[in-house]
Amino acid sequence: MGKTAIIYGSTTGNTESVADLIAEKIEGATVLSVGDFDPSDVDSYDNLILGTSTWGAGDLQDDWEEKLDDIASASFEGKVVAFYGLGDSDSYADTFVDGMGKIYDAIKDSGATVVGSVAADGYSYDESEAVVDGKFVGLPLDQDNEEDQTEGRISAWVESFLSLLK
């Protein structure tokens, strides 16, 4: 398998912890903070998994906010890309994992092969920018209210696209 980077933005540590859990399921994956990631580093990886939390009323995590335009301007041609996002489906049901949707919107037309969409069934929320054609664009997680489902959701998600990684 080619080189895989899991790039996360985390304010409280939850998104970083999820990055580590995902890395345990993908042999040789490298975990990197988006704050330390240079857009030119995209060329060094065959597969990229991009993760963020959502803050306030659908805001992108601060480190992603600072870097998203630069990273989105990189060439993802020939890369396999997946997304994961953390949100609070109870307190912010109308903006659940919107941060993941914002990153997806910035990257989706960059030439990447996007994998890892997840059916919206089984999630409790009102609206999300991360839902396209009835599916989440990546793995949504709620560490505040459904932490007990995280491990199983990660395992099923990674299994769904592992064979597609380069």
N, C-alpha and C positions, 0 to 999 in steps of 0.2 A: 504494500500500500504506500502511496505517496505521503508527503508531509502534510500534517493537519495542524492548524492553529485554532485554538478556541480563544477568541478575543472578547473580553467582557468589560463592562463599565459597572462599577459597584460603589455605592456610597456607604452602605451599612455592612457589607460583607456577604449578603445573601447571594448575589449574582456571582460573586467569585466562588463561593462554596458550591454552587450548582455547576460552574465551569469545571471545578475539580471532580465532581461526580461524573460529569460527561466524559472527562479525560480518562477516568478509570475504565471506561467501556470502549475506548478507541486506542488501540495499541500505538504507542509512540507519539501521542498528541501532545502538543506544547500549549500551555496555558499562559496567556499574556493579557495584561491590563491595556485597555485601549489608550490610556494616558501615556503608556510607554511604547506604543505601536506607531511606527512610521509608515505612511501610505506606500512608500517604495518597498516595504516588507511584504506586500501582497504577492510580489513576484516570487518570493521564497517558498510559497506554499501552494500545494495542489488543491487543498480543501480548507475552507474557512467556516467556522461556526461562530456567529456573532450574537452576543447576548447583552441584554440591558434590562434595567428595571424601569418602571414608569413612576414618575413623581407628580404629586399634586393632581391637577386636572388634565392629565395626559401629557405631561412634560417628559422630555427625554432626559436621561441621567446626565449629570453635568459633564463628565469626561467625554461622553459621546457627543454632547452638544458642541463641545469645542472642536472635535476632530471629524465629525461626520462629513462635512463638505470636502475636506481634503481626502479622506478615505474613499468617498464616493467618486472622486475624480480619477482614482487609480483604475487601471484596466483589470477587470475580472474575467476577461476572455479566456475560456478554457478551464476556469476554476469551478469547483463544486462548492456551493454556499448553502448553509442552513442557518436558521435563526432560532433563538429562544428568548423569552421575555418573562419577567416577573411583574406581577401586579397584585392589587388587592381587590378581589371581585365583590366584596361586601361593601366597603366604604367608597370605592370608586368604580361601581358597576358600569357607569356610562363612559369610562375611559380605560377599561381593563386592557392591559398590556399594549397601550397605544404606542409606547416607545419602540416596541418591536416592529410595529407597523411603519413607523417613521424611518427606521433603518432599512426595512424592506423596500419602501418607496424610493429611497435614495440609491439602492443597489440593483434593483430588479431589471433595469434596462442596460446593465453594464457588460453584458456578454456572458454572465455566469449561468451555470446550470443550477437552478434553485431546487433544493430537495427539502423534505421534512415537514410538509404541511400536515396539519392535524385537524380532524373533524371537530366541529364546535360542540357536538353532542357531549354531554357529561360535564359541561362547564356552566356555571351560573354567572351571568353578566347581562347587562342591557345593551351596550354598544361597544365596539372596538374597531379602531383603525386597522387592526391586525387581521381582520376577517375579510377575505376576498373570496367571492363565489361560495360562500357558506363554510369555508374552512379557515382556520388560523394559518397564517403564512409560515409559522414555525411552532415551536412548543411553548404553550402558555403555562406558567406555574404560579401558584398562589401560596407563598410560604407563610403568609399571615393566617390563612383560614384552612388550607388544605395541605399542610406540610406532610401529612401522613401519606399522601398520594404521589409525592415527588419522585421517590425512588422508582416506583413502578412506571410512572409516566416517562421518566428518562430512559429506562431500559427499553420500553416498547418503541419509543421515538427513535433512539439510536439504531435499534434493530431494523426499523422500517427503511432506513437509507444506508446502512453500513455497506451493503454490497455495491452501492452506487459511488462510493468514494474512490478516488483515483489512487 
